[in-house]
């Protein structure tokens, strides 16, 4: 029996027990830490809320204090949950099904690391959400659990990480797609942008919250697939006997 199959010769990604154990282990640890920190986080205080002044905010963040849309809130939740299916929706292509385990592992690592680090920072910064500055919002809402978890946006980070992971994997495994790649990457960029704007309009986050979440999530989403690429990966694109090789 040969040491490796013909399929292995054409795989874009390669799982490595040590590397993936470190990534999944890191993700599990930061997720656990984030959950514990959020659980032990100081509850919102009416005294602290009473001292909040929008003039103390950066000018780019002040407009968010006038926002409070429940419709935008519901839409962002729907898009967030939908984005969680994107790594598995890739299985619709034959090429991705050949590396379904790789995709599943990368999606798990991406979600755990993104979620864990986001929650650690949320609990550490203890930043009040924009609606706490809004006089039209009830005191009950301002004192609700999580109203001091503004920085940075978990919705933006998670959606961006899963969208960019999917886009990176799809284009890695389909180098022949040409102009279709622009559609893939445009979709990956727009979905978390819509979520970011929705969270902003909902009064859940400041501009700096969603920008940071978007950039952080996108970086993780592109990094994880790159860490799994085979060291000597040859992508062949044949066109009238013309072969293009790309070496990483």
C-alpha positions in Angstrom: 0.0 0.0 0.0 1.4 3.4 -0.9 2.4 5.8 1.9 -0.1 8.4 0.7 -3.1 8.4 -1.6 -3.6 10.2 -4.9 -6.1 12.3 -3.1 -3.4 13.5 -0.7 -1.4 14.8 -3.6 -4.1 17.2 -4.4 -5.2 18.3 -0.9 -4.8 22.0 -0.2 -4.8 21.6 3.5 -3.1 19.2 5.9 -4.1 18.5 9.5 -1.3 18.1 11.9 -1.9 16.4 15.3 0.4 18.7 17.3 -0.5 21.9 15.6 -4.2 21.3 15.7 -4.1 20.1 19.2 -2.4 23.4 20.1 -5.0 25.5 18.2 -8.0 23.6 19.5 -6.5 23.5 23.0 -5.9 27.3 22.9 -9.4 27.9 21.6 -10.9 25.8 24.4 -8.8 27.5 27.1 -9.6 31.1 26.0 -13.3 30.1 25.6 -13.4 28.8 29.1 -11.5 31.8 30.4 -13.8 34.2 28.6 -16.9 32.5 29.9 -15.6 32.5 33.5 -14.6 36.2 33.2 -18.0 37.2 31.9 -19.7 35.1 34.6 -17.7 36.9 37.3 -17.9 40.3 35.6 -19.1 43.2 37.7 -22.8 43.9 37.2 -23.9 47.1 35.5 -24.3 49.8 38.1 -26.9 52.6 38.1 -24.4 54.9 39.8 -21.8 54.3 37.0 -24.5 54.7 34.3 -25.5 58.0 35.9 -22.0 59.3 35.5 -21.7 58.5 31.8 -21.3 61.5 29.5 -21.2 61.2 25.8 -18.9 64.2 25.6 -16.2 62.0 27.2 -16.4 59.7 24.1 -14.3 60.0 21.0 -16.2 62.0 18.4 -16.5 59.0 16.1 -18.4 57.1 18.8 -20.8 59.8 20.0 -23.5 59.4 17.3 -24.0 55.8 18.4 -25.5 57.0 21.7 -28.7 58.1 19.8 -29.3 54.6 18.3 -31.6 52.0 19.6 -33.3 49.7 17.0 -34.8 46.4 17.9 -35.3 45.6 14.2 -31.6 46.0 13.6 -30.9 43.8 16.6 -33.1 41.0 15.3 -31.5 41.2 11.8 -28.0 41.0 13.1 -28.9 37.9 15.2 -30.3 36.2 12.1 -27.2 36.9 10.0 -24.9 35.8 12.8 -26.6 32.4 13.1 -26.7 32.1 9.3 -22.9 32.7 9.1 -22.4 29.7 11.4 -23.6 27.5 8.6 -21.2 28.9 5.9 -18.3 26.5 6.6 -20.7 23.6 6.2 -22.4 25.1 3.1 -19.0 24.8 1.4 -19.7 21.0 1.3 -22.0 21.8 -1.7 -18.9 21.7 -3.9 -17.2 18.4 -4.6 -13.8 19.8 -4.1 -14.7 21.0 -0.5 -16.2 17.6 0.3 -12.9 16.0 -0.3 -11.5 18.0 2.6 -14.5 18.1 4.8 -12.6 17.1 8.0 -10.1 19.8 7.4 -12.8 22.4 7.0 -14.6 21.2 10.1 -11.4 21.4 12.2 -10.5 24.8 10.9 -14.1 26.1 11.5 -14.0 24.8 15.1 -10.6 26.4 15.8 -11.7 29.7 14.2 -14.9 29.9 16.3 -13.3 28.9 19.6 -10.4 31.3 19.3 -12.5 34.2 18.1 -15.2 33.7 20.7 -12.8 33.2 23.6 -10.6 36.2 22.9 -13.6 38.4 22.3 -15.2 37.5 25.6 -11.9 37.9 27.5 -11.6 41.5 26.2 -15.3 42.2 26.8 -15.0 41.2 30.4 -11.7 43.1 30.8 -12.7 46.4 29.3 -16.1 46.6 31.0 -17.2 49.2 28.4 -20.9 50.4 28.6 -22.9 50.0 25.5 -24.1 53.1 23.6 -27.8 52.7 24.7 -26.6 53.5 28.3 -26.2 57.1 27.2 -29.6 57.2 25.7 -32.3 58.8 27.9 -35.1 57.1 25.8 -33.9 53.7 27.0 -35.4 52.2 30.1 -33.3 51.8 33.3 -34.2 48.1 33.3 -32.5 47.7 29.9 -29.4 49.7 31.0 -29.1 47.5 34.1 -29.5 44.2 32.2 -26.7 41.7 32.2 -24.3 42.4 29.3 -24.9 46.1 29.0 -21.3 46.7 30.0 -19.8 44.4 27.3 -19.5 46.8 24.4 -15.9 46.4 23.4 -15.6 44.8 21.0 -18.4 43.5 19.0 -18.7 39.7 19.2 -21.3 39.6 16.4 -19.0 41.4 14.0 -16.0 39.3 15.0 -17.7 36.0 14.8 -19.5 36.7 11.5 -16.3 38.1 9.9 -14.2 35.2 11.1 -16.6 32.6 9.6 -17.2 34.5 6.4 -13.5 35.1 5.7 -12.6 31.5 6.7 -15.1 30.3 4.1 -13.9 32.7 1.4 -10.3 31.8 2.0 -11.0 28.0 1.9 -13.3 28.3 -1.2 -10.8 30.3 -3.2 -7.8 28.1 -2.1 -9.6 25.0 -3.3 -11.0 26.5 -6.5 -8.1 28.5 -8.0 -9.7 28.2 -11.4 -12.8 30.2 -10.5 -11.4 33.4 -11.8 -14.1 36.2 -11.5 -16.2 34.1 -9.2 -13.5 34.8 -6.5 -14.6 38.4 -6.5 -18.2 37.4 -5.7 -17.0 35.1 -2.9 -14.8 37.7 -1.3 -17.3 40.5 -1.8 -20.0 38.4 0.0 -17.5 37.6 2.8 -16.8 41.3 3.3 -20.4 42.5 3.0 -22.1 40.2 5.4 -20.1 41.2 8.5 -20.3 44.8 7.4 -24.1 44.5 7.4 -23.9 42.9 10.9 -21.5 45.7 12.1 -23.8 48.4 10.9 -26.8 46.7 12.4 -25.2 46.4 15.8 -24.3 50.1 15.6 -27.9 51.0 14.7 -29.2 48.8 17.5 -27.3 50.9 20.0 -25.3 47.8 21.1 -21.9 49.0 19.9 -19.9 52.1 19.1 -18.1 52.5 15.7 -14.8 51.6 17.3 -16.4 48.4 18.7 -17.6 47.1 15.3 -14.5 48.2 13.4 -12.2 46.3 15.9 -14.5 43.3 15.9 -14.6 43.2 12.1 -10.8 43.5 11.6 -10.1 41.0 14.4 -12.5 38.4 13.1 -11.4 38.8 9.5 -7.8 38.3 10.5 -8.5 35.1 12.4 -10.7 33.8 9.5 -7.9 34.2 7.0 -5.1 33.1 9.3 -6.4 29.7 10.3 -6.6 28.3 6.7 -3.1 29.7 5.9 -1.7 27.8 8.9 -3.1 24.6 7.5 -1.8 24.9 3.9 0.6 22.3 2.8 4.2 23.7 2.8 4.7 22.7 -0.8 1.4 23.2 -2.4 1.0 23.1 -6.1 -2.1 24.5 -7.6 -2.5 23.6 -11.3 -4.6 25.6 -13.6 -4.7 24.1 -17.1 -5.9 26.2 -20.0 -5.0 25.0 -23.5 -2.1 23.0 -22.1 -0.9 26.0 -20.1 -0.2 25.1 -16.4 0.2 27.7 -13.7 2.0 26.6 -10.5 1.8 28.4 -7.2 4.2 27.5 -4.4 3.7 28.3 -0.7 
